[in-house]
Amino acid sequence: MSGDQEAGARDEPARTTLWHGRFAGGPAEALQALNDSLAFDRRMFREDVAGSRAHVSMLASVGLVEPAERDAILRALDLVEAELADGSFVFFSSDEDIHTAVERRVTELAPAGAKLHTGRSRNDQVATDLRLWTKGAIDEIVDLVVRFQGTLLAQAERADGAYLPGYTHLQQAQPVALAHHLLAHGWALARDVDRLADARDRMDVSVLGAGALAGSSLPLDPAVTAAELGFSRVFDNSLDAVSDRDFVAETLFALALLGVHLSRLGEELILWSSTEFGFVELDDAFSTGSSMMPQKKNPDIAELARGKAGRLVGHLTALLATLKGLPLTYNKDMQEDKEGLFDAVDTVRLTLLALDGMVSTTTFRTDRMATAAASPYAAATDLAEFLVQRGTPFRDAHAIVGEHVRNALEGKGELSDLVAADERLGSEAAALLAPGVSVTRRTTHGGGSPAAVRDQLERFRRCLRDSAG
């Protein structure tokens, strides 16, 4: 409790629980310390208040709460939300979670608040809160991903004509347009957007009305609360409703894979910014220095993006391990569903913001890239395809070119001279080895040539428009 809260605090009552009628005494201190979740679930206060508004409105619509009582409770909920938002809300030690805190304060403000929990369990209440919170979090993350995709697109559009070596096994393979390489990361992020949207659609189910596990003998109407909270549909089975945490696992998976994609991009920025590659120059505002070595400029954002991916994978693994042995329905183990989810969302949010700034301010050393891609060996596949176009089976063509490559590497002549002297290849084939030629020849759909990339850029623009729309 802050100093300001202490100054305006009301006298705190003796600790009671929502189940105190069944027990002769209060909970042990160790139980309270282990059991209470207010420290982390308080961030769901807006969702908890929204769920309570919908629930009390439904109770009034079915005659379980008088209209005047409903209005008093709604006014109290408005005040509680305002207090929680501005930090003036006074928490008591008896508030074991945000649900308890909100209900306790509402009842202080309006005696009718004692009816707020009618037909509701914290089991369906917390599941509803978490679904609402996660839907909002996904919307925010998707917006940030699309924004980052826009940054990659902008850099790709500015990279007109630039090319660099493509790599397999981290060995130079074939040259590709820089825009092609940047968009490869953009398309991976597009799949992340799809996965997040898919997870959001599956979790868009209201579970209020499921009660503790079996529904209620009261005339509740789950469709009313679902409509007020903006859910597209209502649960079908009360047991499944309160025990389902698939939506958390799916969200964690989507965030973990998004983190993996950000890590891979980060790894390339780390390599490209090294002296050995020298493909990019990082902006000072998005780099760090060394406490000992004055010359250093370190790609810490990219390294942290790489490191955070392990954290995200860990949250997913932890939840799956928690869920795998749980019988129906609710078990307290499920309290472990929130901290990992909250941290995963926070981690991805910060990583996206930082990487977006880093990439948007990066200077691409296209001269260094072109020099690295100028090796004639990078066009070896073009030579094999040249032979194929003249009727040579690919395996034979591969062997012919491979022999010339081996001879050149053994010092028996320049590759271009060896190719020109081979009557099966000749000067026309040797011309394919000139710098900047090979990159223009990957013209098939989705390929790495400038011509193919122009079409790809337009498809990616449409993808972003669809995501933003």
N, C-alpha and C positions, 0 to 999 in steps of 0.2 A: 504494500500500500504506500502511495506517495505521501509526501508531507502535506500537500494540499488536501488529499483525501482524508488524512488523519485529522486535519483541522476542522473539516466539515462532516466528519463521520458521525453516524448515529451509533448509539450503544449497541454492540453486537450481542445477539441472543446466544444462549447456550447452543452448542452444536447439536443439530438434529439432522436426520436423514429423511429421504422420501419414504423410507420403510421403517421409521422409528417405532410405529405401533407394534410391530412384531418382536422387537428386541427390548430387553430390560435396560440396557445401557448403551452408551455411545460407542463408536468404533475406536479401536486402538490407534495410537498415533502412527505406528508402522503401517497399519492397513490404510489409514487415511493418506499417508505419504505415497504409497504405492498406487492406490486406487484413483486418486484425484487426477483429473485431466484438464482442469481449467487453465493451466499454464500454456497449453497449446491449442485447446479447442475454442478458446475465447475469440479467436480470429473469425469464427463462424457466426458471430453475433448477429450480423445482418440477416443471414439465412435463418437463424433460429427465430428471430423476431418475425420475419416474413412467414415462416411456417406457422407460428402461433397466431398471426393475424388470420391466415387462411382457415386454421382449425377452429378458432372461436366464431368466425363468420359462418362456417359450416354448422357448428353446434347451434347457433341461433336459427339457421334455416331449417333445421329439423326439430326445433322446439325444445332443445335441451338447455338453452341459455336464453333468458329474456332479452329483448332488444336493448333495453336500458343497460343491462349487464354487459352485453356485447360492446356497446358504445363506450362504457367506462373502461373495459379491458383494452379496447383499441386505443383509447386516449393514453392509458398507462403504457402500452407498448410503444407508442410514439415517443413518450418521454424517456423510456428506458433506452430506446435506440439512440436518441439524442445524447443521453448521458454517456453511453458506451462510445459513441463517436467522438465526443469532445474530451473524453478522459475523466469526467467528473463522477462516473459511476463508482460507488464504493463497494468493493467486494468484501465478503465475509469469509472467515475460515470454513464456514459450513457450506460454502458454494463449491461443491466438488467438481462441477462442470458448468459450462455456459448455460445449459438448459435449466439447471437448478438455480443459477444466479438470476436469470431472467424471470423465472416464475416467482421466485422469492420477492424480487423487487416489484413486480407487477401487483402481487398480493398486498404489499405494503401500501401501494398507491391506490389500489381499488380492491376492497374486500371480495368483490366478485371474482377476483383473480384466482381464488381457490377452486373455481370451476374450470380453469384453463386446461387442466390435465384430464378432463373428462374424456373417456374413450381413447386416450392416447398413452402410449408407453414411451419411455426414452428409447426403446429399441426401434420403433418406427420413426420417432422424432429425429434421432441422430442420423439414421439412414437417409432421411429426407434432407436434412441440413447438408450432409456431405455431398449428396447428389447435386443440390443447388450450387454449392460452393465449387464443385469440380466442373460443372457446366460453365460457370463464369470464368474459371481459371483457364479452361481449354480455349474459350473465346479470346482471352487475352494472349495466350501463347500463339494461337493461330495468327492473330494480327501481327505479332512480332516476327513470326516466321515469314509471312508474306512480305513484310517490310524488308527483311534481310534478303529475300529472293529479289526484291526490287533493286537492292544495292548490287547484288551479283549481276543482274541484268544491266544496270547502268555501266558497270565496269566492262562487261562483255561488249556493250555497244561502243564504248570508247576504244576498245582493243582492235579496231578495224585493221585487218591485214597482219596483225602480230601473230607469231607462231612460236612454238617451243617444242622440245622433245616430249613425246608421250612416253610413258614408262610402263613396263611390266617387270615384276621382280626387282623394282627400283633400278633397272637397267634401261638405257635408252632403247626405245623400240621404233616408233614411227613418229614423225612430226605431226602436230595437230595445231589448229588455230587456238590462240589463247582464249577466245570467246567460247570455243567448244569445251575447253577444260573448265572454265568457270561455270558454264551452264550444266555440266555434269553434276556439280554440287547442287545447283538450283533444282534439277529434276529429282534428286534424292529428297530434298526438302519438300517438294510437291507431294511425294508419297507420304511424308510425315504429316502434312496437312490433311491428306485423305484419311490416314489412320486416326488422327485426333478427331476429325469430324465423324468418323464411323463410330468411335468409342462414345462420343457425345450423344449420338443418336440412340445408341443402345441403352445408355443410362437415363434417357429422358422418360423415366417412368416414376410416377408418384407412388410412394409406399405408405403415406399417411392413411390410417384406417386399418392397417394390419395389426395394430396393437402390439402386445408383447410378443405374440406368435400366432394367435388363433383368431384374430378379429375381435368382435365385440357383440354383446347382446343388445347394445344400444343402437338406435336407428341412424347410424353414421352414413354419410354419403361421400365416399372417397372421390367421386367424380367432381364434386364441388371444390374440394381443396386442390385437386389436380389442375382444374381450369384456372383457379385464382393464382396458383404458383407458376403457371406457364408450362406445365408438363404436357406432353402430347398424348400420354396414355396412362392407365392405372394398372397396378399390379394384378396378377391373376391368382397368386397363391400366397397366403399370408406367411407361411413358413419360409418360403423362398424369399419373400420381400424383406424380412428382417435379417436374414442370414446372408444375403447376396452381397458380396464385395467384389464380384467380377469387374464391376465398373472401375474400381480403384486399381485392380491389377492391370486391366487393359490400358488405363491412362498411364500407369507407371511404365508399362511396356512401350507405349508410344513415345513417352518422354525419354526413356532409356535409349531407344533406337535413334530418336532425334539427337540425343547427346552423342551417340556413336558417330553419327554423320557430322556433327560439329567437330568432334575430335579428329576425324579424318581430314577435314578441311584445315583444322589447326595444325596437324602434323605436317601438311604440305607447306603451310606458311612458315613453319619452323625451319623446314629444309630450305625453302626458297629464300629465306632471309639470311641464311648462313653465308659466310664468305665463300665457301666452296661452290655454292650455286649462284648467289648474287642476283637472283631473278626479281627480287622486290626490295624496296626501301620502305621501311615502316615509319609512320609519322611519330614524332617525338611524344605527342600526347597519348599515344597508345602503345608506348614501349617503356621499358625501365632500364636503369643503368646498373652498374656494379659498384658495390661499396669499396672495392679495392682497385679495380681495373678501369681507368678513365675512358678507355676507348670503346667500352662495351655498349651495345644497344640490344636489349634482350626482348624476345617476343613472348612476354609473360602471359598475355591474354590467350594466345594460342596454346601455350603450355597448360594454362589452367583449364581451358576448354577440353584439352586432352585428358587432364587429370580428373575433371568433374564427371566424365563419362563413367568411370569406375564407381563413383558414388551413386550415380543413377541406377546402374545395374545392380548395385547392392541393395537399394531400396526395393526394387522389384523382387529380387531373390528373397529378401527378408519377409515380404508380405506373402509370397507363395509358400514359403516354409511355415508361416503362421497359419495359413488357411488350410493346408493340406490335410490336417488331422482333426478338423473341427466337426463334431456332430451337429445336426440341426437342433436348435436354431441359433439364437444369439448366445455367444460366449464372450467373456470379458477379454479374451485374447484379441477380439476385434478392435479393441481400443488402440492396438498397434497399427491400425490402418491409416492413421492421420499424420503422424509426425513425418513419416517417410514421404507421403504424398505432398504435404506442405513444403518440405525441404526440396523435393524434386521440382516442384513448380517454381519455387524461388530460385533454385540453381539454374534452371533452364532460362528463366526470365533474364537473370543477370548475364548469363553467358551469351545469349542472343544480342542483348544490348551492347555488350563490350565487343563482340566479334563484328557486329554491324559497323560500329565506329571504326574498328581496326581496318576492315576491308574497304570501307568507303574512303579512307584517307591514305590507303597504300598506293605507292607509286610502282608501277610495273616496269622493270628494266627490260624492255622489249629488245634492245640491242644485245644484251647478254643472252636472252632466250634464243634469238636468231642464231647467234654464234654457236651456242650449244647444239642447236638443231642442224647445223651445217654439215655434219659428218656424212660422207657419202654412204657409209654403212647403213644409215637410217633409211636409205632408199632401196635396200636389198630386196624387199618384198615387191617393189615396183618392177625391178628387173625380172623377178620370177613371173609376175603377172604379164609383163611384156611378152615373155616366151609363151605363156598360156594363150594369149590372144592370137599367137601364130601357130597354135595347134599342139604345142608341147604339153604333155600331161603334167599336172602341177608337181607331183613328186619328183619327176625328172627335172623340171625347171628348178625346183628347190635345190636339188643336188648340184646342178650346174652352177648356180649362183653361189651356193655355199662353198664350192671349191675355189671360185675366184676370191671370195672373201678370205678364205684360209690362206691362199697364196699371197694376197696383199698384206695380211697381218704378219706373215712370215718374211716379209721384205722382198718378195719376188716381183714387185712392181706396184704402181699406183692402181687402185681398183678401177678407176676410169680408163686407164690404159689397157688393163687386162680385159675389160669389157669391150672396149672398142676393137681390140684385136681378135675377139671371138666372132667368127662369121655368123654364129647363131644370134648374136646380140648386135654388135657393131656400134657405130657412132650415134645412131638414133637412140639406142638404149643408154649409151654412155651419157647422153645429154640429160637423162633423168636424174643423174647424180649431182647436178648443179644445185647449189644452195637455193632454197625456196621453191623448187619445182615439185618435190614429192608432196608437200602439204596441199598442193592444189588438186591432187589426183584422187583424193578420198571423197568422191562425189555422190556416193550412194546415200539413201535416206538415213539421216541421223549421223552421217559421217563427219569427219573433222576438217574438210576443206572449207575455204571461205564461202564458196557457193552453197554448199550444203548447210553451213551454219546460218546463212541469211534466212533460209526457210525455217530453221530451228528457232531462231530468234523470234520470228513471228508466232510460232506455235507456243513459245514460252510466254510471250506477251499475252496471248489469249488465255493461257493457263492462269496467269496472275489476275487477269480481269475476272475470270470465273471465280477464283478464290476470294477476291475482294468483294465480289457482288453477292 
